[in-house]
Amino acid sequence: METKWLEDFISLAETRSFSRSAELRHVTQPAFSRRIQSLEAWLGTDLIDRTSYPTSLTPAGVVFYEQAMEMLGQISNARAMLRGKGSTTQTTLDFAVPHTLSLTYMPKWISALEAGFCSFNTRLIALNVHDAVMTLVEGGCDLLLCYHHPHQPVQLDTSRYDMLSLGSESLRAYSRCDKSGVPHFSLPGKPGAPLPLLSYTNNAYLGRMVELILSAAKRRLLLEKRYETDMAEGLKMMALEGHGIAFLPESAVTREVKQKLLARADGGSGDWELEMEIRLYRERPSEQRPGKPLAARLWNYLEQQKEAERKQREKKRK
């Protein structure tokens, strides 16, 4: 048996979709299906009920899901124990962070932590959202920083994982603009002349956020996909060159908007935007998996910071 089979099965148990899990695991659907079948053959029982839709687990699959999580956890424990023998391990915090947040939110947040908390060594693992979550589950990082939205939630067991909300930011449409800040392209577009859309790939988290914006729009947008990538930074560079409209997190374009290189393509109406929460997760410390003392100290600091902010808001309301 291969550990990737366990990871495949856990992904399928959570998404209930062979095609979606194949995308997230970066393999073709036939190859993904063969790996699930290999796991079932190794176990000698069916884990997936292929007679139902959407995909569901058999009773054996439900039982094995917990066992698979436990096995990956044991492997992670062994890895963490061996890594812990390094002299710098306990003074370095490992963060799993989606690509966009690693470029926009993370640098400024670390600077604020060093000013208010303390200086510490950081190892950043930049991944897509799904793989970042799996890195935390598998014990490959101390903390997970990611976006969250109710329609595309991060599904982590609340009895095992702690969460802190660090803030939020908006996802909006932006376009190259002239020196006075007037965008070259403006939503919603015109019949017969759709606006060029710089799009995320289907497996990108921000791509699913854009789908939510478009499906909830009160006015239909007239768009034609011209370019596709899974990186917000790549879409921003294409927008800066004037190739079309891109939906980008506000923090990714702060400098460009201020310099009047990009402008909102929605006219400031707010009709085509979405608010995303920025969350921090950790595995709750236990006797078996106590975690790093530095991670615990940072978590306590952030909790105290959130409590102070809450009291300040209550004071203002009074």
C-alpha positions as CSV (number, residue, x, y, z in Angstrom):
1,M,0.0,0.0,0.0
2,E,1.2,3.6,-0.8
3,T,0.5,6.6,1.4
4,K,-0.8,8.5,-1.6
5,W,-3.7,5.9,-1.8
6,L,-4.7,7.0,1.7
7,E,-4.5,10.6,0.7
8,D,-6.6,9.9,-2.4
9,F,-9.2,8.1,-0.4
10,I,-9.5,10.9,2.2
11,S,-9.9,13.4,-0.5
12,L,-12.6,11.4,-2.2
13,A,-14.4,10.9,1.2
14,E,-14.4,14.7,1.7
15,T,-15.3,15.8,-1.9
16,R,-17.6,12.8,-2.8
17,S,-16.5,13.4,-6.4
18,F,-14.0,11.4,-8.4
19,S,-13.5,14.2,-10.9
20,R,-13.1,16.9,-8.2
21,S,-10.6,14.8,-6.2
22,A,-8.6,13.9,-9.3
23,E,-8.2,17.7,-10.0
24,L,-7.2,18.4,-6.4
25,R,-4.7,15.5,-6.5
26,H,-3.3,16.6,-9.9
27,V,-3.9,13.3,-11.7
28,T,-6.3,12.2,-14.4
29,Q,-9.6,10.8,-13.4
30,P,-8.8,7.3,-14.8
31,A,-5.5,7.3,-12.9
32,F,-7.2,8.4,-9.7
33,S,-9.9,5.7,-10.0
34,R,-7.2,3.1,-10.5
35,R,-5.5,4.2,-7.3
36,I,-8.8,3.9,-5.3
37,Q,-9.3,0.5,-6.8
38,S,-5.8,-0.5,-5.8
39,L,-6.5,0.5,-2.2
40,E,-9.8,-1.5,-2.3
41,A,-7.9,-4.5,-3.7
42,W,-5.3,-4.3,-1.0
43,L,-7.9,-4.1,1.7
44,G,-10.1,-6.8,0.1
45,T,-13.3,-4.8,0.4
46,D,-15.2,-2.0,-1.4
47,L,-14.8,1.4,0.1
48,I,-17.0,3.4,-2.4
49,D,-20.6,2.8,-3.2
50,R,-20.6,3.1,-6.9
51,T,-24.4,2.5,-7.2
52,S,-25.3,5.9,-5.7
53,Y,-24.9,9.5,-6.8
54,P,-23.3,11.6,-5.5
55,T,-20.5,9.3,-4.5
56,S,-20.8,7.8,-1.1
57,L,-18.8,5.5,1.2
58,T,-19.8,2.0,2.0
59,P,-20.0,1.0,5.7
60,A,-16.5,-0.3,5.4
61,G,-15.4,3.0,3.8
62,V,-16.9,5.0,6.7
63,V,-14.9,2.8,9.2
64,F,-11.7,3.0,7.1
65,Y,-11.9,6.8,6.8
66,E,-11.1,7.1,10.5
67,Q,-8.4,4.5,10.2
68,A,-6.8,6.2,7.2
69,M,-6.7,9.5,9.1
70,E,-5.1,7.7,12.0
71,M,-2.5,6.0,9.9
72,L,-1.5,9.3,8.2
73,G,-1.4,10.8,11.7
74,Q,1.0,8.1,12.9
75,I,3.2,8.6,9.9
76,S,3.2,12.3,10.6
77,N,4.1,11.7,14.2
78,A,7.1,9.7,13.2
79,R,8.2,12.4,10.8
80,A,7.7,15.1,13.4
81,M,9.7,13.2,16.0
82,L,12.6,12.8,13.6
83,R,12.4,16.4,12.5
84,G,12.4,17.4,16.1
85,K,15.9,16.1,16.5
86,G,17.2,19.0,14.4
87,S,18.6,21.9,16.5
88,T,16.5,24.6,14.7
89,T,13.2,22.7,14.5
90,Q,11.7,23.9,17.7
91,T,12.5,27.6,16.9
92,T,11.0,27.4,13.4
93,L,7.3,27.6,12.6
94,D,6.1,25.8,9.5
95,F,3.2,27.5,7.7
96,A,1.1,26.0,4.9
97,V,-0.3,28.9,2.9
98,P,-2.2,29.2,-0.4
99,H,-0.1,30.9,-3.1
100,T,-2.0,34.2,-3.1
101,L,-1.9,34.8,0.7
102,S,1.8,33.8,0.7
103,L,2.5,36.8,-1.6
104,T,0.0,39.4,-0.2
105,Y,-1.1,38.8,3.4
106,M,1.8,36.8,4.8
107,P,4.7,39.2,4.6
108,K,2.9,42.1,6.3
109,W,1.4,39.8,8.9
110,I,4.8,38.4,9.8
111,S,6.2,41.9,10.1
112,A,3.3,42.8,12.5
113,L,4.0,39.7,14.6
114,E,7.7,40.4,14.8
115,A,6.9,43.9,16.1
116,G,4.2,42.8,18.6
117,F,5.1,39.2,19.5
118,C,8.8,38.3,18.8
119,S,11.1,37.4,16.0
120,F,11.1,33.8,14.9
121,N,12.2,31.6,12.0
122,T,9.5,30.8,9.4
123,R,9.3,28.1,6.8
124,L,6.6,28.8,4.3
125,I,5.0,26.0,2.2
126,A,3.0,27.6,-0.6
127,L,0.4,25.3,-2.0
128,N,-3.2,25.3,-3.4
129,V,-5.9,25.5,-0.7
130,H,-6.7,21.7,-0.8
131,D,-3.0,20.7,-0.5
132,A,-2.4,23.3,2.2
133,V,-5.3,21.8,4.3
134,M,-3.9,18.3,3.7
135,T,-0.5,19.4,4.8
136,L,-1.9,20.4,8.2
137,V,-3.9,17.1,8.5
138,E,-0.8,15.1,7.7
139,G,1.3,16.9,10.2
140,G,3.5,18.6,7.7
141,C,3.1,22.1,9.2
142,D,2.4,23.8,12.5
143,L,-0.2,26.3,11.2
144,L,-2.5,26.7,8.2
145,L,-3.4,30.2,6.9
146,C,-6.1,30.2,4.3
147,Y,-9.3,31.8,2.9
148,H,-12.7,30.7,4.1
149,H,-16.2,31.2,2.6
150,P,-19.5,29.6,3.8
151,H,-20.1,28.2,0.3
152,Q,-16.6,26.8,0.0
153,P,-15.6,26.0,3.6
154,V,-12.5,24.4,5.0
155,Q,-13.8,21.2,6.5
156,L,-11.7,20.4,9.5
157,D,-12.9,18.6,12.6
158,T,-13.6,21.2,15.2
159,S,-12.9,18.7,17.9
160,R,-9.4,18.3,16.6
161,Y,-8.5,21.7,15.1
162,D,-8.5,25.2,16.5
163,M,-9.3,28.2,14.4
164,L,-8.8,32.0,14.7
165,S,-10.3,34.6,12.3
166,L,-7.6,37.1,11.4
167,G,-9.7,39.4,9.1
168,S,-11.2,39.5,5.7
169,E,-10.8,40.9,2.3
170,S,-12.8,41.4,-0.9
171,L,-12.5,39.7,-4.3
172,R,-13.4,42.2,-7.1
173,A,-12.9,42.8,-10.8
174,Y,-10.0,45.0,-11.9
175,S,-8.8,46.3,-15.2
176,R,-5.9,48.3,-16.5
177,C,-6.7,52.0,-16.4
178,D,-5.5,55.4,-17.8
179,K,-3.6,58.0,-15.8
180,S,-6.8,59.4,-14.4
181,G,-7.9,56.0,-13.1
182,V,-10.6,55.2,-15.7
183,P,-10.6,51.5,-16.4
184,H,-10.1,50.2,-20.0
185,F,-12.8,47.6,-19.4
186,S,-16.0,48.1,-17.4
187,L,-18.6,45.7,-16.2
188,P,-21.1,44.4,-17.2
189,G,-20.1,44.6,-20.8
190,K,-22.4,45.0,-23.9
191,P,-24.3,42.5,-26.1
192,G,-22.3,41.5,-29.1
193,A,-19.0,42.7,-27.4
194,P,-18.2,40.6,-24.4
195,L,-15.4,41.7,-22.2
196,P,-12.2,39.7,-22.2
197,L,-12.0,37.6,-18.9
198,L,-8.7,36.6,-17.4
199,S,-9.9,33.5,-15.6
200,Y,-8.7,31.0,-12.9
201,T,-8.5,27.3,-13.7
202,N,-11.4,25.1,-12.5
203,N,-9.4,23.6,-9.6
204,A,-8.4,27.0,-8.2
205,Y,-10.1,28.1,-4.9
206,L,-10.4,31.7,-6.2
207,G,-11.9,30.4,-9.4
208,R,-14.8,28.9,-7.3
209,M,-15.2,32.2,-5.6
210,V,-15.6,33.9,-8.9
211,E,-18.2,31.4,-9.9
212,L,-20.1,32.3,-6.8
213,I,-19.9,36.0,-7.8
214,L,-21.2,35.3,-11.3
215,S,-24.0,33.0,-10.2
216,A,-25.2,35.5,-7.6
217,A,-24.9,38.6,-9.8
218,K,-28.2,40.6,-10.1
219,R,-27.1,41.7,-13.6
220,R,-25.7,39.2,-16.0
221,L,-22.0,39.8,-17.0
222,L,-21.1,39.5,-20.6
223,L,-17.6,37.9,-20.5
224,E,-15.5,35.8,-22.8
225,K,-12.6,33.8,-21.4
226,R,-9.3,34.8,-23.0
227,Y,-6.7,33.5,-20.5
228,E,-6.5,30.9,-17.7
229,T,-4.2,30.2,-14.9
230,D,-4.5,29.1,-11.2
231,M,-2.3,32.0,-9.9
232,A,-3.8,35.3,-9.0
233,E,-0.4,36.9,-9.6
234,G,-0.4,35.7,-13.1
235,L,-3.9,37.2,-13.8
236,K,-2.7,40.5,-12.3
237,M,0.2,40.7,-14.7
238,M,-2.0,40.0,-17.6
239,A,-4.5,42.7,-16.4
240,L,-1.6,45.2,-16.1
241,E,-0.7,44.5,-19.7
242,G,-4.3,45.4,-20.7
243,H,-5.4,41.9,-21.7
244,G,-8.7,42.0,-19.9
245,I,-10.6,41.9,-16.6
246,A,-9.4,39.9,-13.6
247,F,-11.1,39.1,-10.3
248,L,-8.4,39.7,-7.7
249,P,-8.1,39.9,-3.9
250,E,-7.9,43.5,-2.8
251,S,-4.6,43.0,-1.0
252,A,-3.0,41.7,-4.3
253,V,-3.6,45.0,-6.1
254,T,-3.3,47.7,-3.3
255,R,-0.1,49.2,-4.8
256,E,-1.3,49.0,-8.4
257,V,-4.6,50.8,-7.6
258,K,-2.8,53.5,-5.6
259,Q,-0.4,54.0,-8.5
260,K,-3.3,54.1,-11.0
261,L,-2.1,51.1,-12.9
262,L,-5.3,49.1,-12.2
263,A,-8.8,50.3,-11.3
264,R,-12.0,48.6,-10.2
265,A,-13.9,47.4,-13.2
266,D,-17.3,47.4,-11.4
267,G,-17.5,51.2,-11.0
268,G,-17.4,50.9,-7.3
269,S,-20.9,49.5,-7.1
270,G,-20.1,46.4,-5.1
271,D,-22.5,44.4,-7.3
272,W,-19.9,41.9,-8.3
273,E,-17.7,41.3,-5.3
274,L,-17.3,38.7,-2.5
275,E,-16.0,38.9,1.0
276,M,-13.6,36.2,2.1
277,E,-12.5,35.5,5.7
278,I,-8.8,34.9,6.4
279,R,-8.4,32.1,9.0
280,L,-5.6,30.5,10.9
281,Y,-5.8,26.8,11.9
282,R,-3.8,24.5,14.1
283,E,-4.1,21.0,15.4
284,R,-5.3,21.2,19.0
285,P,-2.3,20.2,21.3
286,S,-2.7,16.8,23.1
287,E,-0.5,14.6,25.2
288,Q,0.3,12.5,22.1
289,R,0.9,15.5,19.8
290,P,1.8,18.5,22.0
291,G,3.1,20.6,19.2
292,K,5.9,23.2,19.4
293,P,6.0,25.5,22.4
294,L,6.6,28.4,20.1
295,A,3.4,27.7,18.1
296,A,1.5,27.5,21.4
297,R,2.9,30.9,22.5
298,L,2.0,32.5,19.2
299,W,-1.5,31.1,19.4
300,N,-2.0,32.4,22.9
301,Y,-0.7,35.8,21.8
302,L,-3.2,35.9,18.9
303,E,-6.1,34.8,21.2
304,Q,-5.2,37.6,23.6
305,Q,-5.0,40.1,20.7
306,K,-8.5,39.0,19.5
307,E,-9.9,39.4,23.0
308,A,-8.4,42.9,23.3
309,E,-10.0,43.8,20.0
310,R,-13.4,42.5,21.1
311,K,-13.3,44.5,24.3
312,Q,-12.3,47.6,22.3
313,R,-15.3,47.2,20.0
314,E,-17.6,46.8,23.0
315,K,-16.2,49.9,24.6
316,K,-16.8,51.9,21.4
317,R,-20.4,50.7,21.3
318,K,-21.1,51.9,24.8
